[in-house]
Amino acid sequence: MDTTNLTISGVAKKLASGELTAVALTEHYLAKAKGDNLNAYLEVFTDALVQAKLIDERRAKGEKLSPLAGVPLAIKNNILIKGKIASCASKILANYTASYDAAVISKLKEAGAILLGRTNMDEFAMGGSTENSAFGAVKNPKDLTRVAGGSSGGSVAVVAADLALGALGSDTGGSIRQPAAFCGVVGLKPTYGLVSRSGLVAMASSLDQIGPITKTVADAKLLFEVIKGVDLLDSTTRADELRPVSTRKKIGVPRSFVSEGLDPEMAATFAEAEKIFKNLGYEVVDVELPSIKYALACYYIIMPAEASTNLARFDGVRYGHHAEGKNLLEEYEVSRAEGFGPEVRRRIMLGTYVLSAGYYDAYYAKAGAVREMIKADYAKVFKEVDAILTPTTPGPAFKIGEKASDPLTMYLEDIFTVPINLAGVPAISIPAGKTKAGLPLGIQLTGAPMGENTLFEIAGEFEAKTS
């Protein structure tokens, strides 16, 4: 069975017509997943076939099923699945078994999706290359010497390599969109609050958002429609209706923000993308986002502060890795020192520092004020345009190990993605071309809050024109 060009939408039709069974499809993907040479899966679930058999039985009885019924999906390992290990790719949770399903997992199970396995990631979602995993780096399926991106590198790699038909990841500052660009697939960061975070192991609670990773824009929309919705266990979820598709056909480009620091091939690809949108009938205009230049600095204050607070619960006493000590304090210290990797320890220390007495106002409070300025800038621009166009990343995927020893250089990879999380708006990364060496390049479309429908429309048109 050749599924390389199969999409979720296409498979749904084959399953519904009886041309394909969930068991046959799942057996195919289990075999592919077990042959994973990317280090993308941390575990392939042995009960996937049991799930598939149940779907085939329900379909044989004539039950009306969701388009996702029988579709094999992979799940990032910071999203809880009852009875499965949820390690967050960290030694401190290496053997932690989830006691309940995340809200999105409950929705997928209800829809009949087949949960194929849990994917590798940067430890506690802290990183942009999946090199920070306690279980080794994920390789880019387009070039095994290069990173897949992060922190959802495993989820993106399995979709790009057709080791699953789709996947879920989490995005705190670009963790879905950046690896999607590096591997040549579609990645959506929804509006903050549209998808429940209940059962997502928190990194930075005001920034985290679960989203889909797929081969096509239509598949991203299908998966998004299933996982979105209000959840009583997450007070930040919202019941607002999505905005209708905008008819202005106007795209904004923050020219001063995107004109510097781009890889030459990325710059050429971005310029070509602008031409394509103009040929599709869109007016492309320059816009100003004055505060966006402060976004990266703002993010790297807010995110570590929230992370240090959230990770305080991993103390080696209640669950996870435990090390013996002479007293309780030493047990905390040794358990966390042994359990957390270097990047996690770095961000905990940074976050604790900016929240400490004497520094809170100088750093965290000021970053909060800057965040409000960034939100206001986006709100002003969206009064004039349907979407904002930028590159997803400054360039293609870099070599494994190339930036691992230089955290600041690594953080700069997030320059186009972190403003979106700070503003709480939706954004989608779509493939836009390749370098001469065949490495994928992506562009990012950012929408107004609740503007996913417009993003799907615009991104779909671009995809159809460039496929």
N, C-alpha and C positions, 0 to 999 in steps of 0.2 A: 504494500500500500504506500503510495507516494502522497504525503500530506503537506509537502513543502509549501504549496501555494493554496492550501485549504485555509479558510477563515472560519470563525465561529458562526457567522451568518450562513456560509455555505454548508457547513457541517450540520447545522440545525435543520436545513431543508432535506439533506440526505437521511438524517435520522428520522425525521417526520414521515418521509416517503417509504421508509423501510429499505432503502438502498444500502444503508449502513446500520449496524447495531452498536449500541453503547459498549457492549462487551468487546467486539472486534476493535473498535476505536481505542478503547482503554488498553487492551492487550498490546496494540501497536505502540501507544505512547509509553506504556510501562517498559517495553523492551528498549525504546529509544532512551528513556530516562535512566535506565540502569546502565546504559553505555555512555553516560555523561562523562566527557573528558575535559569539561570546563570548570569543574568543581563548583557547579552552579546549584546542585541539589545537596542539601544536608541529609535528607532522608526521602526515599520514595516509599509511599504508603502501600503496604501489602494488602490492605483491605479495599483498595480502589476497585478491584473487580467485583467485590460484593456490592458496592454502590452501583456499579454499572448493570449488574444482573437485575437489581431491583427496578432500575429505570426501564430496562427492556420488558420486564414483566408488567409494569404499569402501562407502558405503551401498548403492549399486546392486548390489554384489557380495554383499550380504547379511551384511556384517561386523557384529558386535555393537559398537555405539559408545556412548561416554559421553553423558550428557544434555547435556554442553557442546559436543559435536561440531557444528560449524557455527554456533556462537553468537558474534557479533561483540563483542569486549571491548576496552576501552581500558586503557592501562597508564601509570601515573605515570612521569615521566621520570627517576626515580632508581633504577629497577629495570632491570637490564641485559637487553637482547635482542641476541643475537649478530648482528653485522653492521649494527646500527642505532645511531644517535647516542644517547648517554646524557649529556645536558648538565647535568642537575639544574637547569635553567633558569639557568645561570651562564655568563658570558662565558669563564671560565677553562676550561670543558669544552665550549664551543660546538660544536666539531667532533670531539669524542672519540667514536670508534666502539667499541662493546663487543666484546670478543673472545670472550665466552662468554655463555651464558644463565644468568640467575638461577635458583635452584632452583624458584621458583614458576612461572617461564616454562617450564621443562622440563616441569613437571607439566601446565600448560595446553596445551602443544603435544601432549603425549602424549594428553590428553583430547580433542584435536581442536578446541579453541577457535580462533576466528579473531582474530588480533591486528590490530586496526583502525588503531591509531595510538598515539603517545606524547603524554601530556597535560602541560599547563603546571602550574607549581607555584611556591611560594616558593623562592627560590634555596637549594639544599642543604636544603630542607624547613624553613628558618628563617623562620617567620612564621605569622600567623593570618588572612591576607586574600588571599594570592597577589598582593599588590601589590609584593612584593620580587623578583618574577621579572625577570631581565634582558631578558625579551621582552614586557614589559607585563602589566598586571593582567588577571585573568579577571573577566568580568562575570557577575552573578547572573542566571540565565535567568528568574527571577520579576520582576526589576526591574533593568534594565541600568545603572542609576545606582549600584547597590549591589555590594558585594563578594560573591564566591561563598564566601568563607571560605578557610582554608588550614591546612596547606600543600598539601593535596591538592585544591585548588580546581578544577583542570582536570578531574580524574577525576570529581569530584562533579557539576560542571556538565554534562558530556557525558551523564551518566546522567539527571539532572533534565530536560535538554532533549531526551532521546531521540535523542542522537547516537551512542549505543552502548547495548547491552542491560545492560551491567554494566561494572565497572572494578575495578582494583586501586589502592590507595593505600598510604601508609605513615603510621603514627601514632606520634609520639614524645611528644606531650603533648596530643593531641586532634585531630591533623591529618586524621583521617578523620571523626571524630564531629562536630566543630564545623561544617565545611562541609556535612556531611550535614544537620544541623539547619537551617542557613541556606538550603538549597536544597530541603528537603522530601523527602529520600530516606533510605534505611537505610544506616547505616555501622557496621561491627563492628571493634573492636580486640580481637583474640584474646588469650588467656592468653600471657604472655611465654614463648617457647620452643616454642609449638605450631606456628608457621610459620617455616620457615627464613629467615634473613636473608642467606644466601649469595647474592651478586649484587645485594644492596641497597646502594647507596652510603651508607655509615654517616654519621649525624649524631651520635647519642648511643647507643652500642652497648648499654648496659644498659636502654635505654628504647624503642628502635625496634621496631616490629612491623608487618609487612605484613598488610593485611586487605581484605575485599571491600566494595564500594559497589554497591548494587542498588536496584531499585524496591520490592522486597518482602522480608519477613523470610525467606520460604521460599527465595528466590533467594540471599540472603546465606548461608544454611545450605548450599545446594548448592555454591556457589563455595568456601566455607570447607572443606567436606569434600574437595574436590579439592586445595587448596593446602597443607593441614596435613600434618604428618608429620615423622619423624626424618630428619635429613640429616647425613651424616658430615662435610660441609664446614662445619657450624655446630655447635660443641660445646655450645651452649646449648639446642639442640632436645631435646625430651623425649619419651619413649616411653609415658608414662603414659596410661592409658585415660581418656576423658572421663567425668565423673561422670554417673550416671543422672539423669533428670529428678526434681527434688525434689517430694515430695507434701505438704509442709507448707502450701503456699499462703500464705506469710507474707512481706510486703514491708516493709523498713525505710526510714524517711525521717530523715536527719540534720537535724532541724528547725532547730537553731540555725545550721546551715551554709547552709541554703537560704532562710532567712527575711529576709535582708537583701540589698539591692543589686539586686533583680530589677526588670526593666521591668514596669510594672503589667499589661500584657497577658500577659507570660510568667507572672507570678504567678497570674493567673486561669486560664491554661491548665494550669498545674501543679496547681492545686487541683482542676480538673475531671478531670485524669488520675487523681488519688487517688480520686475518686468512682467513676470507671469501674472501677478495679481492685477497689474494694469491691463494686461491683455484679457483678463477675465471680467473686466469692466469695473474694477475697483479704483477709486481715487486714492492715491497714496500721498499723504501729506506729512510734513515734518511737525512734530509736537514737542513740547517742552515738559520735562519732569524734573524740575530744579533740585528737588531733595534726593533724587535717586542716587546721586554720587555718594551719599552718606549711608546707603542701604547696607553695604557689606560690613562696615564698622558697627552699625546699629545691630545687625543680625548677630554678629559675633560677640555681642554683649548680652542680648536678650536670650539667645539660645543656650549658651553655657549656664546662665543664671537659672533658667528653668530646668535644665538638665541636672544640675547639681542638686536641686531640690527634689526632683523626681527620683534620682538614683540613690537618694539617702535611704530608701526602703530596702536596698540590697545590702544587708549588714551581716549576712552569714548566719543569722540566728533563726529567722522565721522560715526561710526557704533558700535553696541554692547552695552554693559551695560554702562549707564551714571549715575553718581551721582552728585548732586548739590554741589557747593562749593562757597566760598566767592569771589574767583577770578578764572581765567583760570588754574593757576598752581594747586590750591587746587582741582579743578575738575579732573585734570589729576591724582593727587595723590590718591584721594578717590576712583575714578572709578577703578583704577588699583589695589588698595589695596583690594577692595571688589570683584573685578572680577577675579584676579589671585589667585591660590592656593599656598601653601607653597613651593612646589618643583619648580614651575615656577618662583616664586619670588627669590628663592635661585639661580637658574641658570642665571636669568637676572642680579642679583647683581655680581655674579662671572664673567660673561661675560663683564659687564661694567667695572669691575675692571681691567681685563687683557688687555682691550683696552684703558685704561686711560693713560694720559701723564705720562711718567716715568716708566711705566710698560709694554707698548706695545712691546718694543724690548726684554725685559727680559722674557716675557711669550709668547705672540702671535707670534711674529716673530720667536722665537726659536722653537715653536711648528710647525710652517710652515716648517722650515728646517728639523726637525725630520720627518715630514710627507714625505718629498721627499726621505729621507733615507729609510723609510719603503717601499715606492713605488719601489725604486731601488732594495731592497732585494727581493721583489716578482718577479720583472722582471728577475733577475738573476736566481732564482730557476726555473721559468717556461721555461727556456731554456733547462732544464734537465728533467722535469717531466710534466705529463698531468694535474695533480691536486694535491692539498695539502689536507691531511686528518687530521682533529682535532675533538675533541668533539665539540658539539655546545655550551654546558653549562658545568660548573664544576660538576653538579649533577642534580637530579630531581627537580620538582617544590617544592617550600618551602611553609610553612603554611602562610595563610593570616595574616598579622600583624607581622610576625616573624622578618622581616628586615626593616619594615617601619620607625622605629625610628633611623636607622643607615644608612645614605646615602652612606657612603664609602663601607660598606658591600654590599649594593645593587648594587653599581657601579661595584664591582668586578665580578658580574654575567655576565658582558659584555666582560670579558677578551678575549674570543675566537672569538667574533663577531666584535668588533670595528676596528681591523686592516684592515678588508676587506673594510669597508667604507672609511677609510683613503686612501687606495690604489686605490679605485675606481674599484676594480675587482669584478666579480660575485661569488656568493656562494649559495649553496643549503643545507638546513637541511633536513635530512630524518630520519624516525624512525629506530632505531637500536636495540631496546630491551626494557625490562622493569625491574624495581626493583622487589625484592621479594614481595613488597607490591602492585605491579601492576602499578607503576607510569612509564610513558613513558620516554625513554632516546633517545637522538638523536645524530647523527654524522653530521659533516659539511664537505662538499667538496668545495674547493675553486679553481677557474679556472683562467686562463689568461684572460686579457681583450678581450671581444668579444668571450669568450670560452664557452658560454652557451651550445652549441651542445654537446661538450665533457662532460660537467657536466651531462646533461640529459642522455647521453649514459651510463656513469659510474654509476650514481645513479640508473638508471633503471635496470641495471644488478644486483646491490646489492639488490634492492627492490624485484626483481623476485626470487632471491636466498633465501630471508629471509621471504617472505610472506607465 
